[in-house]
């Protein structure tokens, strides 16, 4: 991560919401995202589901949110990554890689045995990043509209 960027743990609920909205606006342009407030209300707890941000010139440009989970196949204690997001103009500078390193350190310190996440099928760059960090596909998330 370049020296002009700083990484800190945050408890700013509104910043978390803004980064989640930015994440999903890129993947699902024009979709109603009002459900994200409820998601944060349900899952965000600063002690159990930490949130980190990266700042550049006093602007938030990236974030990571994770929390507890359990591997459904093995039963292993896992840390689940709810969100990794880097604003487009700040990509390809190692920020996501840095945040995933932070996630790894935190998860190990909390006794987790795995990191887990979902990635959109359209997010090829993210998939390549995760593969380079030894994330492996173990299942497929399927959805059917009703």
Backbone bond lengths (Angstrom), bond angles and torsions (degrees), N, CA, C in turn:
res aa  C-N    CA-C-N  psi(-1)  N-CA   C-N-CA  omega(-1)  CA-C   N-CA-C  phi
1 X - - - 1.452 - - 1.531 108.02 -
2 X 1.324 118.60 130.07 1.470 121.02 179.52 1.531 112.16 -59.91
3 X 1.307 116.08 151.59 1.463 122.05 -176.73 1.524 113.59 -62.81
4 X 1.325 118.08 -23.67 1.468 120.45 -178.65 1.529 112.69 -75.41
5 X 1.329 117.52 -1.21 1.465 122.89 178.64 1.522 109.24 -109.21
6 X 1.337 116.33 145.75 1.460 120.95 175.55 1.528 109.61 -128.25
7 X 1.316 114.80 142.90 1.460 121.82 -178.31 1.522 109.04 -115.41
8 X 1.349 116.98 129.61 1.460 121.53 178.73 1.523 110.22 -142.96
9 X 1.324 114.55 155.15 1.457 119.94 173.22 1.529 107.56 -79.34
10 X 1.320 116.06 141.11 1.455 120.66 -175.11 1.521 110.63 -127.66
11 X 1.321 115.91 157.98 1.463 121.81 171.15 1.527 110.08 -125.66
12 X 1.330 116.59 16.76 1.459 122.41 -175.61 1.531 110.31 -80.13
13 X 1.326 115.52 96.82 1.456 123.58 -177.72 1.526 111.71 -54.19
14 X 1.325 117.48 -43.15 1.468 121.94 -178.10 1.533 111.97 -65.07
15 X 1.323 116.75 -37.31 1.469 119.87 177.89 1.523 109.92 -67.40
16 X 1.320 116.36 -40.35 1.463 120.27 176.12 1.531 109.86 -58.32
17 X 1.319 116.90 -46.07 1.463 120.70 178.84 1.529 111.02 -61.21
18 X 1.319 117.33 -44.24 1.469 120.39 -179.75 1.529 111.50 -60.95
19 X 1.320 117.19 -41.90 1.463 120.27 -179.94 1.526 111.33 -69.97
20 X 1.323 117.54 -38.82 1.463 120.32 175.74 1.529 110.61 -62.08
21 X 1.318 116.17 -44.46 1.465 120.07 178.54 1.529 111.17 -60.76
22 X 1.331 116.58 -43.60 1.465 119.99 179.20 1.526 110.85 -62.23
23 X 1.329 116.44 -40.39 1.464 121.29 178.58 1.522 110.63 -57.82
24 X 1.329 116.46 -51.86 1.459 120.60 -174.87 1.527 113.22 -77.47
25 X 1.337 117.98 -25.83 1.460 119.68 175.45 1.524 110.75 -65.00
26 X 1.322 116.39 -33.53 1.468 119.77 177.47 1.524 111.10 -69.76
27 X 1.312 116.60 -41.31 1.466 121.28 -176.90 1.522 111.69 -78.89
28 X 1.341 116.23 -39.04 1.467 122.16 -174.00 1.528 110.39 -127.98
29 X 1.328 118.19 67.56 1.471 119.57 -176.93 1.523 112.26 -57.62
30 X 1.327 115.03 135.69 1.459 121.00 176.81 1.518 115.42 82.97
31 X 1.324 117.66 -5.70 1.465 119.48 -178.85 1.531 110.64 -79.60
32 X 1.335 116.12 145.54 1.462 122.13 175.32 1.528 108.53 -66.26
33 X 1.310 116.52 124.41 1.469 121.46 -177.72 1.526 112.30 -113.73
34 X 1.320 117.52 18.86 1.462 120.46 -177.73 1.525 112.29 -62.12
35 X 1.328 118.10 -21.08 1.463 121.33 179.14 1.529 113.02 -67.04
36 X 1.333 117.41 -18.15 1.460 119.90 -177.53 1.526 112.29 -64.95
37 X 1.322 117.54 -32.46 1.476 120.50 176.38 1.521 109.65 -59.67
38 X 1.324 116.82 -45.27 1.463 120.80 178.27 1.517 112.48 -64.53
39 X 1.329 116.17 -36.00 1.458 120.07 177.86 1.529 110.64 -62.30
40 X 1.316 115.61 -45.63 1.461 119.21 178.67 1.529 109.96 -65.06
41 X 1.330 117.62 -43.79 1.466 120.34 177.72 1.523 111.50 -56.55
42 X 1.327 116.97 -38.96 1.462 121.64 -178.01 1.518 112.79 -74.27
43 X 1.336 117.36 -43.52 1.461 119.88 -168.38 1.524 115.89 -107.15
44 X 1.328 118.91 -21.17 1.464 118.72 -173.24 1.518 111.95 -80.46
45 X 1.303 114.63 123.36 1.463 124.07 175.22 1.528 105.40 -143.90
46 X 1.320 119.48 110.51 1.465 121.43 -173.74 1.536 114.78 -52.06
47 X 1.321 117.20 -27.06 1.474 119.52 179.96 1.527 112.31 -81.19
48 X 1.327 116.87 -37.65 1.471 120.70 -173.80 1.528 113.74 -102.00
49 X 1.318 117.33 -24.40 1.472 121.26 -178.14 1.523 108.99 -127.80
50 X 1.319 117.00 77.04 1.462 120.64 -174.24 1.529 113.41 -66.37
51 X 1.310 113.47 158.25 1.454 122.96 -175.84 1.524 108.03 -137.66
52 X 1.322 117.18 127.05 1.459 122.29 177.71 1.516 109.80 -117.55
53 X 1.323 116.02 149.36 1.459 121.83 175.56 1.520 109.75 -127.26
54 X 1.316 114.46 157.04 1.462 121.34 171.07 1.518 106.58 -118.61
55 X 1.327 114.35 131.50 1.464 120.78 179.52 1.526 110.10 -111.59
56 X 1.320 114.24 149.30 1.458 122.12 174.50 1.520 106.56 -141.67
57 X 1.314 115.97 121.25 1.470 121.66 -178.68 1.530 111.13 50.95
58 X 1.323 116.00 46.28 1.466 125.70 176.80 1.527 113.75 64.95
59 X 1.326 117.65 21.94 1.461 122.50 175.44 1.525 109.15 -120.83
60 X 1.329 116.25 138.85 1.461 120.75 175.64 1.522 107.27 -75.35
61 X 1.339 116.55 124.02 1.461 120.19 -176.98 1.527 112.94 -120.74
62 X 1.336 116.90 -8.22 1.465 119.67 -178.83 1.520 109.20 -160.94
63 X 1.332 115.04 159.59 1.457 119.30 178.39 1.518 112.33 -158.53
64 X 1.313 114.63 160.13 1.461 123.53 178.12 1.521 107.78 -141.83
65 X 1.330 116.34 134.76 1.470 121.95 177.71 1.514 107.73 -132.89
66 X 1.326 117.39 129.46 1.453 120.19 178.39 1.516 111.88 -145.03
67 X 1.327 115.23 166.30 1.451 120.15 -178.64 1.514 112.07 -164.07
68 X 1.337 116.22 -175.26 1.463 120.89 -173.80 1.530 112.94 -74.83
69 X 1.319 113.82 147.57 1.464 121.68 175.68 1.527 107.80 -154.67
70 X 1.296 115.03 179.07 1.454 121.10 175.75 1.520 107.87 -138.21
71 X 1.314 116.48 132.87 1.453 120.57 177.67 1.522 108.80 -63.72
72 X 1.319 117.33 122.45 1.458 121.28 -176.31 1.525 112.41 -72.13
73 X 1.310 117.68 -19.37 1.459 120.46 -179.06 1.523 112.40 -89.25
74 X 1.335 115.77 -41.93 1.467 119.08 -174.91 1.523 113.91 -107.60
75 X 1.326 116.86 -18.45 1.458 120.48 -175.43 1.521 113.38 84.38
76 X 1.342 117.36 0.09 1.467 121.32 -177.77 1.529 110.68 -65.25
77 X 1.327 114.36 146.01 1.464 121.62 175.47 1.530 108.24 -68.82
78 X 1.328 116.41 123.86 1.464 120.89 -175.41 1.518 110.38 -129.07
79 X 1.322 115.22 151.73 1.465 121.35 170.75 1.520 106.50 -101.30
80 X 1.324 116.27 129.35 1.455 121.61 -176.80 1.526 109.63 -103.95
81 X 1.320 115.84 128.20 1.459 121.23 178.68 1.522 107.90 -88.52
82 X 1.331 116.17 108.77 1.461 121.75 178.06 1.520 111.33 -73.22
83 X 1.336 116.44 -34.79 1.465 119.78 -174.31 1.518 110.21 -158.45
84 X 1.326 115.19 136.38 1.464 123.50 162.91 1.520 104.13 -130.93
85 X 1.314 116.68 124.50 1.454 119.33 -178.62 1.526 110.02 -143.00
86 X 1.327 114.75 136.43 1.464 122.18 173.55 1.527 106.54 -131.08
87 X 1.328 116.86 128.18 1.464 120.54 177.78 1.534 109.33 -59.23
88 X 1.315 115.66 143.64 1.467 122.47 -171.49 1.528 113.52 -50.84
89 X 1.321 117.29 -44.86 1.471 120.15 -175.64 1.530 113.33 -71.35
90 X 1.344 117.31 -6.16 1.466 120.81 -179.70 1.529 112.55 -114.48
91 X 1.319 116.78 10.09 1.472 121.06 -179.92 1.524 110.79 -77.29
92 X 1.308 114.97 165.79 1.472 123.42 179.79 1.530 112.58 65.99
93 X 1.341 115.92 28.19 1.465 120.33 177.73 1.524 111.61 -123.86
94 X 1.329 116.52 9.38 1.456 120.28 176.92 1.518 114.83 86.70
95 X 1.325 117.61 10.62 1.467 119.87 -176.76 1.527 111.67 -70.27
96 X 1.319 118.39 -45.77 1.469 120.40 177.93 1.522 110.13 -63.98
97 X 1.312 116.36 -41.47 1.476 120.68 177.67 1.538 109.78 -59.22
98 X 1.331 116.54 -42.94 1.463 120.60 178.13 1.533 110.66 -62.06
99 X 1.334 116.89 -46.80 1.468 120.03 -179.79 1.523 111.39 -62.18
100 X 1.310 117.53 -38.38 1.469 120.05 178.30 1.527 111.04 -68.76
101 X 1.319 117.07 -30.20 1.465 120.55 173.39 1.529 110.47 -67.27
102 X 1.325 116.48 -41.98 1.468 121.41 175.46 1.528 109.86 -59.60
103 X 1.329 116.56 -43.76 1.467 120.95 178.65 1.523 111.17 -60.71
104 X 1.318 116.46 -42.28 1.464 121.08 179.79 1.524 111.13 -62.75
105 X 1.319 116.93 -46.58 1.473 120.98 179.60 1.524 110.13 -61.62
106 X 1.338 116.79 -46.86 1.472 119.77 179.87 1.520 110.86 -61.72
107 X 1.334 116.97 -47.09 1.468 120.89 -177.35 1.532 110.93 -60.61
108 X 1.306 117.33 -44.68 1.475 120.20 178.14 1.522 110.60 -62.14
109 X 1.334 117.04 -42.11 1.468 120.20 -178.01 1.527 111.89 -66.05
110 X 1.340 116.99 -24.38 1.463 122.37 179.34 1.531 112.75 -93.51
111 X 1.326 116.99 2.18 1.460 121.04 177.23 1.514 115.68 85.12
112 X 1.319 117.73 14.56 1.459 120.58 177.55 1.520 109.83 -76.35
113 X 1.314 116.00 149.35 1.456 121.85 -178.94 1.524 112.97 -103.14
114 X 1.330 116.90 -12.45 1.461 121.53 -177.43 1.526 110.32 -147.56
115 X 1.334 114.38 157.05 1.467 122.36 164.34 1.519 106.08 -111.90
116 X 1.328 116.68 137.21 1.457 121.49 178.55 1.526 109.53 -130.80
117 X 1.335 116.12 154.54 1.455 121.16 176.78 1.516 109.45 -162.34
118 X 1.331 114.98 167.25 1.458 122.71 169.48 1.520 106.75 -112.18
119 X 1.318 115.97 149.62 1.458 120.23 176.00 1.528 107.84 -137.45
120 X 1.311 115.95 138.79 1.462 120.76 179.98 1.528 109.78 -65.16
121 X 1.318 116.10 141.94 1.465 120.39 179.89 1.525 111.51 -60.35
122 X 1.343 117.24 -27.39 1.464 121.29 179.30 1.533 113.01 -77.22
123 X 1.307 118.26 -15.11 1.468 122.44 -174.13 1.529 111.30 -87.99
124 X 1.317 115.51 70.72 1.462 120.46 -175.59 1.526 112.74 -65.35
125 X 1.332 117.46 -38.24 1.466 120.19 179.06 1.527 110.40 -64.17
126 X 1.331 116.56 -41.29 1.469 119.95 177.90 1.525 110.62 -64.68
127 X 1.319 116.73 -41.60 1.464 119.78 178.56 1.522 110.82 -60.61
128 X 1.327 117.04 -41.23 1.467 120.80 178.50 1.530 110.96 -64.41
129 X 1.337 116.53 -41.07 1.462 119.86 177.15 1.521 110.55 -60.60
130 X 1.330 117.15 -49.40 1.461 120.23 -178.50 1.526 111.24 -61.46
131 X 1.309 117.57 -40.52 1.469 120.37 178.13 1.524 110.57 -62.79
132 X 1.340 117.40 -38.68 1.467 120.32 179.74 1.527 111.99 -67.19
133 X 1.337 115.96 -19.60 1.464 121.37 179.26 1.537 111.68 -101.46
134 X 1.332 116.35 16.39 1.469 124.18 175.71 1.522 115.19 72.87
135 X 1.336 118.51 19.11 1.459 120.14 168.67 1.525 106.59 -73.26
136 X 1.319 116.61 139.27 1.460 121.77 -179.33 1.524 110.31 -125.84
137 X 1.308 116.08 143.92 1.463 120.91 175.83 1.522 108.42 -70.34
138 X 1.336 115.74 125.85 1.463 120.66 179.43 1.516 111.58 -120.21
139 X 1.316 116.89 -14.60 1.461 120.89 -179.24 1.520 107.48 -161.36
140 X 1.309 115.90 168.07 1.453 121.88 174.22 1.522 108.00 -117.87
141 X 1.308 116.02 136.43 1.450 122.57 176.22 1.520 106.75 -92.13
142 X 1.305 117.40 115.88 1.452 121.59 -177.25 1.527 109.91 -109.23
143 X 1.313 115.58 149.93 1.450 121.20 -178.94 1.521 109.08 -141.55
144 X 1.319 116.40 144.67 1.460 121.92 177.12 1.518 107.83 -133.61
145 X 1.307 116.62 124.98 1.468 120.41 176.92 1.517 109.44 -72.66
146 X 1.314 115.77 141.76 1.472 121.18 178.98 1.523 110.87 -117.03
